[in-house]
């Protein structure tokens, strides 16, 4: 199997007559943090969903550790995890019950004490027995982070990780990304919080209207919407 977390070659995705992505050629290095930047509708979320195997590309190829996520679905899902706006939570379950379910599938050795400790680590210790359907968007995102901790994937896909979080939650994300990177996890982060995200990332890709407008070191990325020809 390839050690390269992600390779996109000639990748394109069309919805009806509109191309959400076109001509995407991209390779992501192991144990790196990559920023996907761009305005709303630039293709960031579509790209992450293709990598996660949730959307099939119209053209081109995407490989996750050398495998097509729409063909080698089980393999790719074992090695990658997407944190999106939806959170994939189950209405009617409490936070602790949700963790019990995830743990039974991923790390069955965890007991309630370990799961309660995990909830406390993301500031949800007092909400262990609360129905997740009543959680705010920020609380749902904090809980979803724990699914990723239980999965312990090699590639983490973050779609707007700082959105809907209070300052403490944003600091939590920064700390968590640092921990993942130190463990050798590869991270791809789509974010509008450009300056905060750039400080965490090694490289950056700027998308405009579904195409790569700029790619390079995160610290050198131009501000989205500027005249790139003048850079």
C-alpha distance (Angstrom), angle and dihedral (degrees) to the residues before:
residue distance angle dihedral
X1 . . .
X2 3.80 . .
X3 3.80 118.9 .
X4 3.82 91.4 -148.5
X5 3.82 107.4 105.1
X6 3.79 96.6 -151.3
X7 3.78 138.3 10.3
X8 3.80 123.3 174.0
X9 3.81 118.5 -173.4
X10 3.80 121.6 -174.0
X11 3.80 88.8 -24.9
X12 3.78 118.6 -177.6
X13 3.79 136.9 164.5
X14 3.79 126.2 -168.9
X15 3.79 126.6 -167.4
X16 3.80 106.9 -164.2
X17 3.79 105.4 -48.0
X18 3.82 95.2 -22.8
X19 3.79 122.5 92.3
X20 3.80 108.5 -141.8
X21 3.81 90.0 -178.0
X22 3.80 131.3 16.1
X23 3.80 136.0 176.5
X24 3.81 95.6 -3.3
X25 3.81 111.8 174.6
X26 3.79 111.3 173.8
X27 3.79 140.2 150.6
X28 3.81 123.0 -170.6
X29 3.80 120.7 -156.4
X30 3.82 122.5 -131.6
X31 3.83 117.9 -93.9
X32 3.81 91.9 12.9
X33 3.79 132.8 126.4
X34 3.81 114.6 -135.0
X35 3.80 125.7 -169.3
X36 3.81 120.4 -145.2
X37 3.80 107.1 -158.5
X38 3.78 133.7 177.6
X39 3.77 143.6 106.7
X40 3.79 124.1 -68.7
X41 3.78 108.2 -70.0
X42 3.80 94.2 24.5
X43 3.82 91.9 119.0
X44 3.80 103.3 -101.4
X45 3.80 97.6 127.3
X46 3.80 92.7 40.4
X47 3.80 90.0 55.0
X48 3.80 92.6 49.9
X49 3.81 91.5 48.1
X50 3.80 91.1 51.0
X51 3.81 90.7 50.8
X52 3.82 89.1 48.9
X53 3.80 90.4 53.2
X54 3.81 94.0 -116.1
X55 3.81 95.1 113.5
X56 3.79 126.6 39.5
X57 3.81 116.5 -134.9
X58 3.79 117.9 -120.0
X59 3.80 92.0 -146.2
X60 3.77 138.1 11.9
X61 3.75 132.5 14.7
X62 3.80 139.0 -73.1
X63 3.80 122.0 -165.4
X64 3.80 125.6 -169.3
X65 3.80 108.5 -163.1
X66 3.79 87.2 -21.0
X67 3.81 96.6 -49.4
X68 3.80 133.9 102.7
X69 3.83 106.6 -117.6
X70 3.81 91.8 -145.5
X71 3.82 91.9 54.9
X72 3.81 105.0 30.4
X73 3.80 89.7 39.2
X74 3.80 98.7 154.1
X75 3.81 93.8 46.3
X76 3.81 93.8 49.0
X77 3.79 93.7 45.8
X78 3.79 90.4 52.0
X79 3.79 90.3 54.7
X80 3.81 100.7 38.4
X81 3.79 138.7 44.9
X82 3.81 133.0 -167.5
X83 3.81 123.2 -146.9
X84 3.81 105.7 -165.1
X85 3.79 138.9 161.9
X86 3.81 91.8 -89.9
X87 3.80 98.0 58.9
X88 3.83 93.3 -160.4
X89 3.81 93.0 -118.0
X90 3.79 125.5 161.6
X91 3.85 117.5 -117.9
X92 3.79 112.9 -129.1
X93 3.80 95.9 29.5
X94 3.77 123.2 107.0
X95 3.78 121.0 -128.6
X96 3.81 91.1 -101.5
X97 3.80 92.5 46.9
X98 3.79 89.1 50.6
X99 3.79 90.9 53.0
X100 3.81 90.8 46.8
X101 3.80 89.6 54.7
X102 3.79 94.0 47.9
X103 3.78 91.6 44.2
X104 3.83 92.6 50.9
X105 3.80 88.0 58.4
X106 3.79 98.6 39.1
X107 3.82 113.9 20.5
X108 3.83 108.8 9.6
X109 3.81 93.2 176.0
X110 3.80 91.1 74.2
X111 3.81 114.7 104.0
X112 3.79 128.2 -163.1
X113 3.80 92.8 -88.2
X114 3.81 90.8 58.6
X115 3.80 91.8 44.6
X116 3.80 92.7 49.1
X117 3.78 88.9 50.7
X118 3.79 89.3 53.0
X119 3.80 91.0 51.3
X120 3.79 89.7 51.0
X121 3.80 90.8 51.7
X122 3.81 90.5 64.5
X123 3.80 96.2 39.7
X124 3.80 96.8 -100.1
X125 3.79 99.0 108.1
X126 3.80 92.5 113.5
X127 3.82 91.1 48.9
X128 3.81 97.7 56.2
X129 3.80 93.4 116.0
X130 3.81 97.0 36.6
X131 3.82 121.5 111.7
X132 3.81 107.7 -106.9
X133 3.82 91.0 -142.5
X134 3.82 86.0 74.1
X135 3.80 94.3 50.7
X136 3.77 120.9 114.4
X137 3.81 118.6 -118.4
X138 3.80 89.6 -100.0
X139 3.80 92.8 51.3
X140 3.80 91.2 49.1
X141 3.78 89.8 51.7
X142 3.82 92.0 50.6
X143 3.80 89.8 51.8
X144 3.80 92.2 47.7
X145 3.81 89.4 56.0
X146 3.79 87.6 63.9
X147 3.80 90.9 57.6
X148 3.80 87.7 58.3
X149 3.80 90.7 48.8
X150 3.80 89.8 53.6
X151 3.80 92.2 46.2
X152 3.82 92.8 48.1
X153 3.84 92.7 -162.4
X154 3.79 127.5 -172.6
X155 3.82 92.7 -131.9
X156 3.82 123.6 40.9
X157 3.81 121.2 -167.4
X158 3.81 114.1 -159.6
X159 3.80 119.7 -167.8
X160 3.82 109.2 -163.4
X161 3.82 94.2 -29.5
X162 3.82 94.2 -179.0
X163 3.82 96.3 49.7
X164 3.83 118.0 111.3
X165 3.80 92.0 8.7
X166 3.79 126.6 120.8
X167 3.83 118.6 -129.7
X168 3.81 91.4 -88.5
X169 3.79 90.1 52.2
X170 3.79 91.6 49.6
X171 3.79 90.3 52.4
X172 3.81 87.8 49.6
X173 3.81 89.7 55.7
X174 3.80 91.6 49.6
X175 3.81 91.4 50.9
X176 3.81 92.1 45.6
X177 3.81 93.0 50.4
X178 3.80 89.2 50.2
X179 3.81 90.9 51.8
X180 3.80 92.3 48.9
X181 3.79 92.4 49.0
X182 3.81 91.3 49.0
X183 3.82 88.5 54.9
X184 3.80 90.9 53.0
X185 3.80 97.0 -104.7
X186 3.80 116.9 152.0
X187 3.81 114.8 -130.4
X188 3.79 131.3 -165.7
X189 3.79 112.3 -169.8
X190 3.81 127.0 -169.7
X191 3.78 108.5 -162.3
X192 3.80 145.4 156.7
X193 3.82 89.7 -159.3
X194 3.78 88.9 88.8
X195 3.80 102.9 171.3
X196 3.80 94.1 43.0
X197 3.80 91.6 46.9
X198 3.81 95.2 44.4
X199 3.80 89.9 58.1
X200 3.82 88.9 60.2
X201 3.80 99.2 41.2
X202 3.78 134.7 83.5
X203 3.79 97.1 -161.5
X204 3.78 137.7 14.4
X205 3.78 139.0 -152.6
X206 3.80 119.3 -159.0
X207 3.80 114.7 -154.9
X208 3.78 124.4 -160.7
X209 3.81 121.1 -178.4
X210 3.78 91.3 -19.3
X211 3.79 97.8 -49.6
X212 3.79 134.6 97.2
X213 3.80 106.7 -100.4
X214 3.81 96.2 172.6
X215 3.80 138.2 2.6
X216 3.79 131.4 -178.2
X217 3.80 144.4 84.5
X218 3.79 112.3 -3.7
X219 3.81 93.0 -131.2
X220 3.82 90.1 57.5
X221 3.80 97.7 46.8
X222 3.82 112.5 128.3
X223 3.78 119.5 -125.8
X224 3.81 110.5 -89.3
X225 3.77 110.9 -103.1
X226 3.83 95.6 30.6
X227 3.79 124.1 121.2
X228 3.82 101.3 -88.7
X229 3.80 92.8 -168.8
X230 3.78 88.1 64.7
X231 3.82 92.4 54.2
